[in-house]
Amino acid sequence: MKTAICTFCAQTGMLCKDCQTKLNSGEITNTDVKIAKTAIEFEKHFPNASKVTIIKAIERPSFILLLVTPGSMRFLTGGSADFDKRLERALNKPIKIMEKSKNLRKVADDVFSPALISGINTIFVPKRSAVPGKSSVDEETIVLFAPTEKEKFPSSVKDLIELVKLISGEDINVEFR
């Protein structure tokens, strides 16, 4: 499994010069190191997990989101594969594993789960300019939820909106109708 630190460091528990530099510079965190150690142990029991690349671990106050390459989920969860449960035990925090995607709907679904999205609307807002011919149009994306879904959110609305922005690069607004 490809992780934030090299395989040797994950297996031995000692960080090489390069990995230690990454840790000291803030490029990786202690959480990344713990995830790598757990990943190596998991890979011993599930050899297919070697096909997985962990892109990024994003820490939030109430959970940790693990961003993996598309198509990797089947090697990490389901059946007796329980990578998320092993990480939860190692890190003492709920884990959410998500495949990287450019599709805003999929990203929002994964970030806001277990809450169900009612719809996603894209509104085109005209942006007027004092200079003739220089007007433009801005896009605004609104993710809609039923009011009862708010209690199912894994974190605060603001935190989840920031997470969607971080992963997809798109700004969204959330409304309850």
N, C-alpha and C positions, 0 to 999 in steps of 0.2 A: 504494500500500500504506500503510495506516495504521500508524504506528510511535510510539515513545515521544517522538520529537521531531518538530517540524513539517517539512514537505516542503522548505521553503526552506533550513532548516539542514542537512538531509541532503544536498541537492544542492550547496550551497556549501562545506560543511565548517566553516563558521563558525556558532557558536551565537548565536541571538538572546537578548535579555534574559530572556525567559520560560524558554527551554530551558536557559540557563546557570544560572538560579535553581534549576531542577529538579535539575540536575547538582550544584550546590553543596550543596543541601539533602539529597542522598542519595536523592531520589525516583527518579532514574535513575542509571545508571552509565556509564562509558566503553564498556562492552560494548554497552549499548543504543544508543549513538551509532554504534559500528561496525556494528551490525546494521542500523540505519536507512540508513546509507550504502550497504551492500551491497544492501539491499532496493530502493533507488531504482535502482541499476544493473541489478538483476535485472528490475525492472518495465519498463525500456526494451526488453529483449529479449522479455519475456513480458507483454504488456499486460493479460491477464486477472488477473495478480497484483494489480492495483489493487483487486480486490474483497476482498482479504485484510486482516484486522486482527490485528496482533501484540499480544496482550493483555499478555504478560509474558515476560521472559527470566529464567530462574532459573539462577544459576550454582552448580555443584557442583564438588567437587575434580576429578572425573574427566570431566565433560562439562557441556554447557550445554543446558538444556531450554527450548525455545521453545513457549510456549502460544499457540495461534491460535484464531480463531473456528471453530465447527463448520462443516464443509463446505469448509474452505480448503485442505486437504491436496492436493487434486487440482490446484490452481493452482501448488503449490510443488514437487512431486516427480512423478516418473514421466515417461517419454519423455525429451525433451531438457531438461526443467525439472529443475534440479539445485540448488535454493536451499540445501539442507543442505550440499552439497559446497562451494559457494561460501563459505558462512559458515565452514565448517571451515578452509578456506584462509585466510580473513581473520582468524580468531580463534585459529588454531593449537590448536584443541581440538575433540573430537568434539561433534557437534550432534545433538540429538534433537528432532524437531518433533512436537507432540502437539496434537490438537484438544481444546478445553475440553469437559468433559462432567460431568453430574451423576451418571452411572451409575458406581458404584464399581468394577464389574467392568471396564469399559472403561478407567478411569483406572489401575487396578492393572495391567491387561494392558500398557498403553502404558509405564508407568513401569518395570515389571520386565522388559520385553522386552530381549533375545531369550529370556529364560527363559519357560517355559510354566507357567501356573497349573493345578494339578490340580483345585482347587475353592475355593469361598469359602463358609464356614459362618458363620451368625449364631447365636450362643448367647444365650439370655435368662437372665440371672443375677438371682435374687431379691435384693433389697436390704431387709433387715429393719430395722424401726424399733421402738424401745421403746414408742412411742405407738401404741395400737391403731388400725388403719385407715390408717396412714401408710406402710405398706410399699410399695415400688415395684419396678420391674424395670429393670435396665440391659441394654443390648445390647452384645455383644462380637463383633467381626468377626474371623474368623481366615482368612487367605489360606494355602492349602496348596500346597506344592511337593514334587515328588519330590526326594530327597536329591541326585541328580545334577544338578539344575537350578541349585544354588547357585553353581557355577563360571561360569554364564552371566550372572549378575547384573552390570549395568553399573557398580555401585558397592557400597558396604557395605550390609548389610541395614538398619542403623539410619538411614542416609542416605536410602534408598529409602522407608522407612516415614514419615519426616519429609516427604518429597516428596508422598506420597499424602495426608497430613494437610493440607499446604499447599494442594493443588489441590482436594481433595474436601471437606475440613473434617471428615473422619471418621477416628477412630483405628482402626488395624488391628494385629493381631498376625500374625506369620509363623511357620509351622511347617513342618517337613520330615517327610514320612511316606512 
